[in-house]
Amino acid sequence: MDSLLESERSLGSVVHDVGSNLGRIVQAEVLLAKIEVADHMNEAAHVTAGAANELVGGVVFGHLAIGFAMLGVMRGLETVFAPWVAALIVALGCAVTAVVLTKGGVKQIKKVRLLWPTAVHPSTGSSK
């Protein structure tokens, strides 16, 4: 009897069911896409956090290594100069290195051209 009722359905009823089912399929696909994006974002966040921790650790130990190297240089200079002169020489050497590296970094940053939205000019704040 069910097969008889199924075959007697009107075209409008069939179209309505198809539309309803299609809507549910689209909703399910959107939900699945949201879940997949959230999963990928969580994975990316965990990887990024781990990488950031390793980078910070590397920077900290790199600074320690440089500090101990400078201490070694200072101790070596103390064999020739007074301890305060050796410390001053190492400090001046570090200062000159810091200035050169900073100027080089600033020069490279100035080469970067930021892409601003075309609607507002960054220096004037007005539209082009």
N, C-alpha and C positions, 0 to 999 in steps of 0.2 A: 504494500500500500504506500510505503514511503517513496518508492521509486516512481509511483504514479503521481504522487503529490509533487515530487521534484520536477517531473517532466511537464507538469501543468503550471509551473511558475511563470509569471508574466515577465516580459523583457525588462520592465521597470524595476521589478524586484531583483532580478539578476544584476542589473547595472548598479542598483543601490548596494547590494552585497559586495560587488567588486570594488566599488568606491570605498566602502567601509573597510574592507580588508586591506586595500591599498593604503588607506590612511593609517591603519594600525602597523602595517609594514614600514612605512616611512617613519612613524614615531619610534618604532623599535630600532631602526637603523640610526636615527639621530641619537637615541639613548646609548646605543653601542659605541657610536663615534665619541660621545662625551666621555664614556668610561675609558675608551682607549687613549684619548688625549690626556685625561687625568692620570692614567697609569704611566704614560710616557713622561709627563711632567714630574711625577713623583720620582721616577727612575733618574731623570736628569738632575733633579734637586739633590738626590743622594750622591750621585757621581760628582756633581759640582762641589758639594760640601766636602767630600773626601779629598778632591783635588785641591781645594782651598786650604785645607788643613795641612796637606803635604807641602804646599807652596810656602805657607807661613813658617812651618818647621824648617824648611830649607833656607829661607831668608834669615831666620833667627840664628841658625848654626853657621850660615855664611858670615853674618856679622861677627859672631864669636871668633871665627877663624881669622877674619881680617884683624880683629882686635888683638888676638894673640900674636899674629904676625907682626903687627906694629910694635907690640911689647918686646918681641924678639929683636926687632930692628933697634929700638931704643936701648935695650940692654947691650947690644953690640956697639952702639955709638958711645955708650958710657965707658967703654974701654979707652976711648980716645978723648972724649969731652966730659965735662962735669955732668952729673945726672940731669940737672935742670936744663942744660944746653941741649942734651940729647933729646929730652922730652919736647923741647921747643922745636927742634929740627923736625921731629916726627910729626908734631902737630901742624907745623907749617906745610909739610909735604902732604898731609891729609887734607888740609884746607885748600891747597892749590888743586889737588885732584878733585875735590868736591865741586869747586868752581868750574873747572873744565867740563866735568861730566854734566853738571846742571845746565851750563850754557848750551852744551850739545843737545841735551834733552829738550830744552825750550826751543831751540832752533828746529828740531824735528817736529815738535808739536805745532809750531807755527805753520809748517808746511801742510798740515792736515786741513782740508777744506770741509767744513761741516755743511751738510745739505739742509738748508732751512726751508720751511714751507714757502711756496711762492706767493702766498697771499699776504704775508707780512715780512717786510725787510728787517733783519735783526738790528741794524744800527739805528734806524730811524723809527721803527715801530709802525711805519705807515705802509699802506698797500702799494704795490708796484703798479 
